[in-house]
Amino acid sequence: MRITKGAAVFMACLFFRLIPLPLNAVSAAADAPGSRTPWIPLKVVLHAHSEASGEPISLEEMAHLARKRGVDAVILTDYLEQRVSLGLYPFHRFLKISKTQPSLATYGIAAYAAALEAARRKVDSVLLLPGAEVIPFYWWSGDLLKGNLTVYGLHKNLLVFGLAVGDLPKIPTLENGRLGMDAYHGSRGEKPYQAVIDHVQTSGGLAVWSAPDSVAGAEFQYGPIHASTLPYWHSLLATQDYTGIAIYPEGEEFTGAAGGVWDRVLSAYCRGKRRYPAWGFAEGMIHRENFAEGLARFDQVVLADQRSETAVLDAMKRGRFYIRTLGGSELELEEFRVEDSFAARSAAAGEEMELVGSPKIRVKVRVSALMQPAGIRVDIVRGGRVVYSKTSDKAALEFIWQDPDKLDPGRHYYRLIGIVGSKRANRFMSNPIFVHKTKERA
């Protein structure tokens, strides 16, 4: 790659603004239906940026707005780093141009920790959980003089949370040098991303793939400089041990649809090809828009045993939550449970149980009266295929369905996809329930 003096000036102008933008566990369940203590449903918003990322909102203001919206917890994902560098290889460490934008690295981790603690004291009714949006890697290709210089991968990101604020800078990335890679030898495949996932999983945190299907604004042209990040759903199949996938909003059409990539990942877990399942998340992707409006678009309802950061993180690690879009009505999945027709046992989302008889699925959905729904539809997905659908023209839907198919011995799963209204303004997806089918007793 050749970088001339004129090119250096051009790059300085180019970078005036940066190109826009687990620990998994399946718990066993062998309880009688309805026997356990009810969980506390908490509304949790994931993927929000504050002034640390250059947004016009402080952590305290964010907490106040979340409280007004009835949000119980906000998972913060300010950029870990926002810096892109272009150097002259092999002297790239000394001869390079860098453009830096606001991030935790520029804001300062100590200052961020202090601001977070102050916001928590001022608004203790909202849980603020620290995290980061991580750009693990990018790479350059082409020649500026030939007009085909391209930077790849700036929008292939992971959301990391569940770590202490002081541990966030330890996450390995290209820019902080902890990956031990450079941007001038082409793609490194999934190695940079797996390195981040492994670090987070070993450290007890959660790593979620962000926007795998249609990465908004992933193609840019600035003069002769091109930036490209293609949809990276294939990375979900090629990496292991991440906590989950952001299904809403930019993973729903392909990755989260019945038979999509998420189902392929879950099926691989059922076949013993993965150590852990992957959970479905909803990310608010709250950047420069009005923060209060962003809080009302997507969330996850987390079923926790108490209202605390530890309880929220534990429930999310275990898949004990469902995700939804908020398009005027507030949909509640009041019950989703698989029962054994032979034994007095059942399991809920994120759990696994031994199954002797045939599975009976209990579903109860309710929609608030914020707007009149034009019907509710719930699909039951098993192994990537819709095996049953139920509809209602009212604001509630409750049913029990017994799977008529004879399941082969081994692990299987069920999950739900729900739609309210003909315009799909309100939707939800559950996390899976796993059953381990044993040989039927005589």
N, C-alpha and C positions, 0 to 999 in steps of 0.2 A: 504494500500500500504506500503510495507517494503522497506526502503532505507538503505543499509549497507554502511560502509566506502568505500569499494571497488566500490560499485555502484556510490558513490559520485564522486570518481576519474574518473570513466568511463563517468559520465554525464558531468563533466568538459571538458573532451576531446570531447565528442559528440557535445557540444555547442561551440566548437572552431569556427564553422561556422553555423549560423542560418539555419535551414532547408529552402532550396530555395522556392525559390518560384516558404418634398418639398412643396418645394412650387410649386404645379402644378396648372395651370389655363388654362381653355379653354375659349377663348374670343369669344364673339358673333360677327357675321359678317352678315351684311345686305346691302352690297354695290353692285352697278352695276358692272358687269364684266369689268375689266380694268380701273376702276375709281380711284384707290388709287395710291399714290406715290410709285414708285418702291423702293424695299428694296435694301440695299447694301449687296451683298453676301460676306461673310468673311470665309476664310478657317481656321478652328479651330481644333487643335490637342489636344486630351484628353489623360491623363495618361502618364506622362513623369517624370523620376527621375533624379535628379542632384547629385552633390557632397554631399548634405545633406543626401542622402541615400547610400553614399559610392560609387557613380558612378564617373568616371573620367571626369566630365564636370561641369563647373561652370554655374551659371544662365546667366552670361553675354555671355559666349561662346554659350550657348543654344540659346539665342536671336539672336546672329549673324548668326548662322546656319539656324534658322527659317526664317530670313529675306532673305537669299540667296535662300531658297527653295520656297519663295513666300507665306509662312504661315503668316496669319494675327494675330493669337493668339495661345498661348500654355497654356493649363491648367495643372499646376504643381500638381503632386500627390506624393510628397516624403512621405516616410513612416512616419506616426505619431509616431509610436513606433516599434522597432524591438527587442523585448525581450521575451524570453521564460523562465519560472521558474518552477522548480520542487522541492516541499518541502515535509516534513514529516508532514502529517496532524495528529493532529490539531495544530501542532507547525509550520505550513508552513510559517508564517510571519517571523519567526526567523531562522528556520532550513531549508534552501533551497539553491538550486544552480540555478543561473541565467546566461543566455548567452545573451549579448546585442550586437547588431550590429548598424551601423550608421542609424540615423533617425532624425527627427525634435527634438525629445526629447534629443538626445545627441549633435546635432549641436547647439541647443539653438535657441529659438524662436526669441529673440532680434537680434541675429546675422543673422538669416535667413531673418528677415524683413529688416535689413540693406542691405544685399546682394541683395535682391529683388528690393529695391528702387534704389540701385546703377545701377543694370542692366537695369532698366526701363529708367533711365536718359541717359545711354550710347546708348541704342538702343530703341528709343521711337517709331520706326515704327512697332514694334511687341508688342502686348499686352501679358503680363505675368500675368496670373491669379493664385493666390495661392490656394492650396488645399492639400489634404492628402489622401493617401491610408491607410485605417483604418482596423486593425484586431480587431474586437470587442471582440472576445472570443475564447478560446480554452479549452479543458478539457482532463484530463488524465484518463486512464483506464488500468486495468491489474496489473501485479506484475513483477517487474524486475527479481526477482529470478526464476520466472516461465517462463520467456522469452516471455511474451505477453504484456509488457508495451507499450502502444500506446498513442500518443497525437493526438487529433482530432481537425480539424477546423482551422488550421493555414493559410489555403489558401481560406477561406471563407470571402471575403473582400468586403468592400464598398468604392467607390470613393466619397469623400466629397469635395465640393468647393463652392464658393460663400460666404464664410465667411471671415472676417478679419483674418490676420495671428495670431494676438493675441488671437483670439477666438478658434483656432484649438485645443489647449490643453484642452479645456473644453468639448470636445467630450467624452462621457463616454465609457471607455474600461475596460477590465479585468485588464490590467497591471497598469493603472493609478488609480485604485481603485474607480472610479466614478460609476461603475456598481453595486457595493455592492454584488458581487458574487465571488466565488472561483472556482478553476479548478478541484476540488476533489469530486464533487457530481454529476458527469455525465453531460449529455447534458441538457441545459436549454431551448431546443427548439429554438424558434425564439425570445424569450424575449430580449436577448442581442442586437440583430440586430434591433428589433423594437425600443429599447431604443435609439440607435444611430439615426435611421431614425426620430423618434419623436423630438429628440434634434435638429437635423439639420433643420427639417421642421419648428419648432417653431422659430429657430434663423434666418430664411429667406434664408437658403442655399439650395444646391442641393445635393441629395444622390442618387448614381447610383450603382446598383448591378454590380459587376465585374465578368466576365467569368463564367456564370452560368452553361454552358453545360459541356465542357471538360476541367477541370482545369489542366493546363499543369504541369506535375511533381508533382501530388498531393499524390503519394504513394512513401514512402521512407523506407528503412530498414538500420539502422545503428547498426550492432550487434544485440542485443536483443531488441533494441528500434525501434518501427514502428511509422511512421507518416502517417496519412490518412486524406484526405479531399475528400469526394465524390462529384460528381456533385450535385448542390443544386438548381436545377430549381424549386423544390417544394416550396422553400422559397419565391419565387416570388408570389406564390398563397397564402401563409400563412401570408405575411406581407402587410401592408397598407401604403399609403401616400409617398412612395419613388418617386423620380423624374423620374427615368427611369432604363433601363436595357441595359447593354453593349451587343449589338447584334453582332457586329463585334469585334474581330474575333472569340471568343469562346462562341458565343451564337446563331450563325446563323443556324446551322444544325437542332437543335431541338427547341429551344426557339423562334427563329425568323422566322422559316418556316411557311408557310400558315397552319393555324390550330394548331400551337404550343402554347407554354405557353404565349407568348406575346399576341396572339389573345384571349386567355382565359382571360387574365387580362383586355384587352380592352372590351371584351364582358361583363365582370362583371361590368365594369363602365357603359356600355350602359344599363344594367339592374338595375342600381341604387345600386349595391352591393359595390361600391367603390366611395369615394368622388372625387377622381381625376383619370385621365388616367395616363398611364406611357409612356414615350417617349423612342424611340430607339436611342442608342448612339453607337459610334465607339471609341474603345480605342486603342491607339497606342502601349501600353504596352512596352514602351521604357525603357529598363534596361541597360544591359551591352553591347549591340550591338552598332554599329556605329550610333550615334544620327541622323546624316543626312539621313541615310538610313531608320531609323525608322520613320522619318517625312514623308516619301514617301509611306507609306503602307496604312494607314487608316486616314480618317478625316471626319468632319462634315462641311457642308456648311451652315452657319448660316445666316439667313436673318434678318439683323439689321437695325434700322432706322438711326444709326450713328456708327462711328468706335470708340467705347469706351467699357471699361470693363462692365459698367452698362448695355449698350445696348446688349452686347453679352449674359450676364447672363439673362436678361429679355427675350430675344428671346428663349434661351434654356429652361427656365422655362415654356414657352408657347408652346414649341414643334415646333417652327418656324425654322426648319432645316431638312436637309436630310443627310444620312450617305452614305459613299462609300468606296470601296476598290480602291487602285491606283495601277493598274498592268501594267502601260505603257502608257495607254491613260488616258485622264482626262475627265470624263463623267460629264455632266452638266444637271441637271434637271431644265430646264428653265421655265417650267410651270407645275403646278399640281393644279387643281382647280375644285370644284364642283359647278355647276350652277343649279338654279331652273328653270325648263322649264315653270313654271307658272308666277313667279315673277322675276323682275330684281334684283336678288341678287346672291351672290356667296360667297364661303369660301375657304380658303387655308389651308395648313398643320397647325395643332394645333388649328384650329378654329372650331366653331360650328354655324350652322345656322338653322333657322326654314325652313322646306321644305314643300311646298304645292303641287307642281306638281311632276314630275319625275326628278330624278337627271341626269344631263349631266356632264360627267367627261372630262376635257380638260387636255391633256398631251403633253408635248414637251420635247424631250431629244436630246442632241447633244453630240457628242464625238469628242475630238480634234484629230488632225492628227499626234499625236506622234507615233501611230502605226495604221496600217490599221485594223479596226475591222472586224470580220467575222460575222457581223450581230448584231442587237439589238433586245432584247425581253423584253417586259414590261407586267407584270401580274398585274391585278387589283384584290385586295383582299377585300372582303366584309364579315364581320362577320366570319373570319377565313377560308373562302373558295375562291379559285380563280374563279371569275365569268366572267373574260374576259382576253384574251391574244392578243397582237398585236406584230408583228415582222417586221423588215426591214433589207434589206441586205446593206443598206447605212450607212453613219456616222451620220444620223439624223433620228428621228422618231417623227411624230406629228399626233395626231388624236383626235377626239371627239367621245365619246361613251355614248349613252344614255341607262341607265339601264332599261331593258325591264320588270324586275320583279316588281310586286306591293308590295311595302314595307308596313309592318304593322305599325300602329301608334307607335311612340316611337323613341328612339335614335338608330342610326346606324352609321357605319363608313366605310370609304374606305381608303386603303393604297396601295402603289405600291412596287413591287419587280422587279428590272431590272437587266439584264445580258447582257454583251457585249462579243461577241466572244464565240467560242465553248469550250474554256478552262476555262471559267468563271474567267478570270484574273481581269476583271473589273465588279463590281457589285454595286448596290445601293439599298437602301430602303428609302422610304419616311416615315415621321410620318403621323398619320391618320388625316383625315378630318371627323368631326362628323356632322351628319344632324339629326334634330329632326322632324320626319315625323308627320304632322298634318292630320286631316281628309280633304280629297280633296274637294275643293269647286265645286259646280255644275256650 
